[in-house]
């Protein structure tokens, strides 16, 4: 069984309460349940971790990296400047997917650089909270070299934000 970490960066513990017009009404617990359902279906064991502190994300990753096969990360507010987290991800040597719930290119009318994008094996931006599950499927498919249904072009084809739980 593949083993994955899902890292949630700063303020993602406030999902469902923080700016629902932008990030939707799904809570972090809702998103983690969806990821767990997807992981069970595709045969991946998942560990989740959220922190508002870059060092805590790095410490958690360092403690577990030898027991992982792949990583899904939403760096959130660390996206334009979380070089220490990016270094830690790259140092694992593991493939990783980057997820952004809303389109990253234009956040609050400001254009910012996503320093994680160039290193990501899979990149899902603007797909809403379902981007996590899609990214996990696509990353697992790339690692195992099996096609993931509907995963083509996650890097190129962002979809509209959908915060409706089904």
VENDA-V170919 format. One record per pair of residues at least 6 apart in sequence whose C-alpha atoms are under 8 Angstrom apart, sorted by the first residue. I is the first residue (numbers start at 1). GAP is how many residues later the second one is. If there is no record, write none. Layout:
# VENDA-V170919
((I GAP) (I GAP))
This chain:
# VENDA-V170919
((1 42) (1 43) (1 44) (2 41) (2 42) (2 43) (2 66) (2 67) (2 68) (2 138) (3 41) (3 42) (3 43) (3 64) (3 65) (3 66) (3 67) (4 40) (4 41) (4 42) (4 43) (4 64) (4 65) (4 66) (4 67) (4 68) (5 41) (5 42) (5 43) (5 44) (5 63) (5 65) (5 66) (5 67) (6 40) (6 41) (6 42) (6 43) (6 65) (6 66) (6 67) (7 41) (7 42) (7 43) (7 50) (7 64) (7 65) (7 66) (7 67) (7 68) (8 40) (8 41) (8 42) (8 43) (8 65) (8 66) (8 67) (8 68) (9 41) (9 42) (9 43) (9 44) (9 45) (9 48) (9 64) (9 65) (9 66) (9 67) (9 68) (9 69) (10 40) (10 41) (10 42) (10 43) (10 44) (10 65) (10 66) (10 67) (10 68) (11 40) (11 41) (11 65) (11 66) (12 16) (12 38) (12 64) (13 14) (13 15) (13 37) (13 38) (14 13) (14 14) (15 8) (15 9) (15 10) (15 11) (15 12) (15 13) (16 7) (16 8) (16 9) (16 10) (16 11) (16 12) (17 8) (17 10) (22 80) (23 78) (23 79) (23 105) (23 138) (23 140) (24 104) (24 105) (24 137) (24 138) (24 139) (24 140) (25 138) (25 139) (26 103) (26 137) (26 138) (26 139) (31 98) (31 99) (31 101) (32 16) (34 96) (34 99) (35 97) (35 98) (35 101) (36 10) (38 95) (38 99) (39 6) (39 7) (39 94) (39 97) (39 98) (42 95) (49 8) (49 11) (50 7) (51 6) (54 24) (54 28) (54 30) (54 31) (55 30) (57 28) (58 26) (58 27) (58 30) (61 27) (62 26) (65 27) (68 26) (69 25) (69 26) (70 24) (70 25) (70 26) (70 69) (70 70) (71 23) (71 24) (71 25) (71 26) (72 24) (72 25) (72 26) (72 27) (72 60) (72 63) (72 64) (73 23) (73 24) (73 25) (73 26) (74 24) (74 25) (74 26) (75 7) (75 23) (75 24) (75 25) (76 24) (79 34) (79 35) (79 36) (79 37) (80 32) (80 33) (80 34) (80 35) (81 34) (82 33) (83 32) (86 29) (86 30) (89 7) (90 29) (95 25) (95 26) (95 44) (95 48) (96 24) (96 25) (96 26) (96 43) (97 23) (97 24) (97 25) (97 26) (97 27) (97 38) (97 39) (97 42) (98 18) (98 19) (98 22) (98 24) (98 25) (98 26) (98 27) (98 37) (99 24) (99 25) (99 26) (99 32) (99 33) (99 36) (100 24) (100 25) (100 26) (100 27) (100 28) (100 31) (101 24) (101 25) (101 26) (101 27) (101 28) (101 30) (101 60) (102 23) (102 24) (102 25) (102 26) (102 59) (103 22) (103 23) (103 24) (103 55) (104 8) (104 10) (104 21) (104 22) (105 6) (105 7) (105 8) (106 6) (117 6) (121 18) (122 13) (122 16) (122 17) (122 32) (122 33) (123 12) (123 31) (123 32) (124 7) (124 8) (124 10) (124 11) (124 30) (124 31) (124 34) (125 6) (125 29) (125 30) (125 33) (125 34) (126 32) (126 33) (126 34) (126 35) (127 31) (127 32) (127 33) (127 34) (127 35) (128 31) (128 32) (128 33) (128 34) (128 35) (129 32) (129 33) (129 34) (130 32) (134 17) (135 16) (135 19) (137 11) (137 14) (138 9) (138 10) (138 13) (138 14) (138 16) (141 6) (141 7))
